[in-house]
Amino acid sequence: MITWESHALEAMLTEAARRGAALAIEDMVCYHYADACEHLGISYNTLQKRIREGKIRPVDGRITGR
């Protein structure tokens, strides 16, 4: 059995909620190609290559967070 102080448990639950919300929002975000390149850390040419290969699927000229 693990015993935690209430402030430590509260801090851990708060951080878990923050991370979960960040992941959920990231999945819903749509990026322009330039922003997607920055987010993924790749060049525009690499992004275009991955789109042609089918590894990244644009929707209406944007990249989703998924």
Backbone as a chain_set.jsonl record, in Angstrom:
{"seq": "MITWESHALEAMLTEAARRGAALAIEDMVCYHYADACEHLGISYNTLQKRIREGKIRPVDGRITGR", "coords": {"N": [[0.84, -1.182, 0.0], [0.485, 2.22, -0.8], [1.167, 5.333, 0.61], [0.379, 8.683, 0.385], [0.974, 12.144, 0.866], [-1.572, 14.632, 1.023], [-1.102, 17.041, -0.436], [0.913, 16.284, -2.205], [-0.36, 14.319, -3.702], [-2.398, 15.875, -4.836], [-0.883, 17.635, -6.424], [0.235, 15.83, -8.243], [-2.077, 14.815, -9.518], [-3.038, 17.165, -10.653], [-0.999, 17.759, -12.488], [-1.222, 15.507, -14.155], [-3.774, 15.94, -15.226], [-3.296, 18.317, -16.623], [-1.441, 17.472, -18.569], [-2.998, 15.564, -19.936], [-5.033, 17.192, -20.984], [-3.512, 18.8, -22.693], [-2.651, 16.906, -24.594], [-5.129, 16.152, -25.675], [-6.02, 18.543, -26.84], [-3.983, 18.977, -28.673], [-4.481, 16.941, -30.522], [-6.726, 17.937, -31.786], [-5.981, 20.206, -33.123], [-5.302, 22.044, -36.111], [-2.738, 22.5, -38.411], [-1.063, 24.9, -40.447], [1.012, 24.271, -43.3], [3.656, 25.334, -42.907], [3.687, 25.753, -40.126], [3.28, 23.142, -39.3], [5.641, 21.959, -40.155], [7.457, 23.21, -38.44], [6.483, 22.303, -35.961], [6.853, 19.537, -36.212], [9.534, 19.464, -36.66], [10.779, 19.273, -39.143], [11.805, 19.812, -42.588], [10.191, 21.78, -45.19], [10.318, 20.463, -47.655], [10.687, 17.815, -46.826], [8.27, 17.417, -45.518], [6.492, 17.574, -47.713], [7.359, 15.304, -49.084], [6.643, 13.265, -47.294], [3.902, 13.574, -47.364], [3.364, 12.835, -50.028], [4.144, 10.162, -49.844], [2.142, 9.197, -48.3], [2.326, 9.102, -45.573], [1.697, 11.283, -44.073], [-1.346, 12.92, -43.934], [-2.905, 15.49, -45.46], [-5.606, 17.768, -44.735], [-7.78, 19.698, -46.359], [-5.649, 21.404, -47.059], [-4.266, 21.63, -44.708], [-2.559, 20.306, -41.814], [-3.479, 17.892, -39.489], [-3.388, 17.517, -35.888], [-3.134, 14.867, -35.263]], "CA": [[0.0, 0.0, 0.0], [1.241, 3.464, -0.899], [0.545, 6.458, 1.301], [0.883, 9.974, -0.088], [0.395, 13.319, 1.497], [-2.615, 15.176, 0.146], [-0.575, 18.045, -1.364], [1.663, 15.584, -3.242], [-1.358, 13.685, -4.562], [-3.059, 16.942, -5.579], [0.058, 18.114, -7.431], [0.355, 14.79, -9.253], [-3.317, 14.783, -10.276], [-3.085, 18.394, -11.433], [-0.076, 17.595, -13.619], [-1.809, 14.506, -15.049], [-4.874, 16.592, -15.93], [-2.708, 19.274, -17.558], [-0.867, 16.714, -19.688], [-4.095, 14.976, -20.686], [-5.686, 18.264, -21.743], [-2.592, 19.201, -23.762], [-2.717, 15.873, -25.63], [-6.44, 16.215, -26.329], [-6.051, 19.745, -27.67], [-3.04, 18.77, -29.779], [-5.136, 16.091, -31.518], [-7.765, 18.685, -32.481], [-5.403, 21.37, -33.785], [-4.916, 21.952, -37.519], [-1.571, 23.345, -38.663], [-0.645, 25.227, -41.805], [2.208, 23.484, -43.608], [4.847, 25.909, -42.273], [3.591, 25.472, -38.692], [3.454, 21.695, -39.138], [7.079, 21.702, -40.287], [8.095, 23.647, -37.189], [6.027, 21.407, -34.894], [7.453, 18.22, -36.426], [10.99, 19.588, -36.749], [11.221, 18.814, -40.463], [11.774, 20.853, -43.622], [9.01, 21.779, -46.054], [10.501, 19.405, -48.65], [10.442, 16.533, -46.157], [6.824, 17.344, -45.313], [5.891, 17.241, -49.008], [7.72, 13.916, -49.378], [5.818, 12.401, -46.442], [2.53, 13.655, -47.88], [3.322, 11.989, -51.239], [4.261, 8.762, -49.415], [0.938, 8.825, -47.56], [2.604, 9.035, -44.138], [0.979, 12.428, -43.512], [-2.511, 13.187, -44.772], [-3.448, 16.842, -45.27], [-7.036, 17.96, -44.848], [-8.039, 21.075, -46.804], [-4.414, 22.179, -47.044], [-3.726, 21.718, -43.344], [-2.176, 19.046, -41.175], [-4.099, 17.775, -38.173], [-2.464, 17.142, -34.815], [-3.029, 13.409, -35.163]], "C": [[0.882, 1.24, 0.0], [0.459, 4.564, -0.199], [1.2, 7.742, 0.824], [0.228, 11.089, 0.697], [-0.562, 13.969, 0.503], [-2.073, 16.206, -0.83], [0.226, 17.391, -2.495], [0.701, 14.918, -4.225], [-2.06, 14.736, -5.426], [-2.159, 17.461, -6.708], [0.186, 17.106, -8.571], [-0.907, 14.725, -10.121], [-3.472, 16.024, -11.152], [-2.202, 18.283, -12.665], [-0.624, 16.584, -14.617], [-2.951, 15.118, -15.862], [-4.335, 17.57, -16.97], [-2.148, 18.561, -18.78], [-1.962, 16.09, -20.559], [-4.813, 16.009, -21.543], [-4.81, 18.701, -22.911], [-2.62, 18.194, -24.908], [-4.037, 15.927, -26.39], [-6.518, 17.409, -27.27], [-5.14, 19.575, -28.878], [-3.663, 17.922, -30.886], [-6.165, 16.857, -32.34], [-7.222, 19.844, -33.319], [-5.096, 21.056, -35.25], [-3.795, 22.951, -37.768], [-1.466, 23.67, -40.144], [0.649, 24.455, -42.052], [3.448, 24.021, -42.901], [4.856, 25.626, -40.769], [3.782, 23.982, -38.408], [4.934, 21.327, -39.225], [7.806, 22.063, -38.992], [7.755, 22.7, -36.05], [6.697, 20.032, -34.992], [8.973, 18.262, -36.478], [11.543, 19.066, -38.062], [11.153, 19.981, -41.443], [10.49, 20.728, -44.434], [9.113, 20.673, -47.094], [10.242, 18.027, -48.06], [8.955, 16.344, -45.902], [6.124, 16.946, -46.605], [6.159, 15.784, -49.381], [6.838, 12.967, -48.569], [4.351, 12.437, -46.857], [2.393, 12.767, -49.11], [3.37, 10.506, -50.881], [3.019, 8.284, -48.676], [1.152, 8.72, -46.064], [1.915, 10.17, -43.387], [-0.148, 12.747, -44.469], [-3.04, 14.594, -44.496], [-4.97, 16.847, -45.434], [-7.265, 19.432, -45.175], [-6.79, 21.952, -46.693], [-3.804, 22.384, -45.679], [-3.401, 20.323, -42.831], [-2.828, 19.002, -39.798], [-3.055, 17.343, -37.155], [-2.274, 15.646, -34.683], [-1.973, 12.964, -36.069]], "O": [[1.889, 1.304, 0.704], [-0.749, 4.708, -0.389], [2.424, 7.875, 0.854], [-0.919, 10.984, 1.131], [-0.378, 13.865, -0.709], [-2.54, 16.254, -1.968], [0.219, 17.888, -3.621], [0.922, 14.95, -5.436], [-2.29, 14.51, -6.614], [-2.631, 17.698, -7.82], [0.241, 17.494, -9.739], [-0.806, 14.592, -11.341], [-3.982, 15.937, -12.27], [-2.608, 18.667, -13.762], [-0.498, 16.793, -15.824], [-3.08, 14.844, -17.055], [-4.863, 17.644, -18.08], [-2.361, 19.005, -19.908], [-1.855, 16.091, -21.785], [-5.161, 15.737, -22.692], [-5.317, 18.946, -24.006], [-2.614, 18.588, -26.074], [-4.06, 15.766, -27.61], [-7.032, 17.29, -28.383], [-5.491, 19.985, -29.984], [-3.4, 18.159, -32.065], [-6.452, 16.474, -33.474], [-7.949, 20.401, -34.142], [-4.684, 19.945, -35.585], [-3.895, 24.115, -37.378], [-1.746, 22.826, -40.995], [1.308, 24.033, -41.102], [4.22, 23.24, -42.346], [5.898, 25.299, -40.201], [4.375, 23.608, -37.395], [5.421, 20.49, -38.465], [8.659, 21.315, -38.515], [8.626, 22.333, -35.261], [7.062, 19.438, -33.978], [9.632, 17.229, -36.357], [12.631, 18.491, -38.105], [10.528, 21.004, -41.166], [9.796, 19.713, -44.378], [8.119, 20.01, -47.393], [9.648, 17.169, -48.713], [8.433, 15.239, -46.052], [5.254, 16.075, -46.594], [5.288, 15.11, -49.929], [6.342, 11.974, -49.103], [3.64, 11.442, -46.718], [1.418, 12.026, -49.232], [2.719, 9.686, -51.529], [2.862, 7.084, -48.448], [0.249, 8.291, -45.345], [1.589, 10.035, -42.208], [0.063, 12.836, -45.678], [-3.567, 14.857, -43.415], [-5.536, 16.039, -46.17], [-6.976, 20.306, -44.358], [-6.873, 23.108, -46.279], [-2.919, 23.223, -45.509], [-3.892, 19.314, -43.337], [-2.739, 19.961, -39.032], [-1.978, 16.867, -37.513], [-1.323, 15.206, -34.037], [-1.7, 11.767, -36.157]]}, "num_chains": 1, "name": "protein.A"}
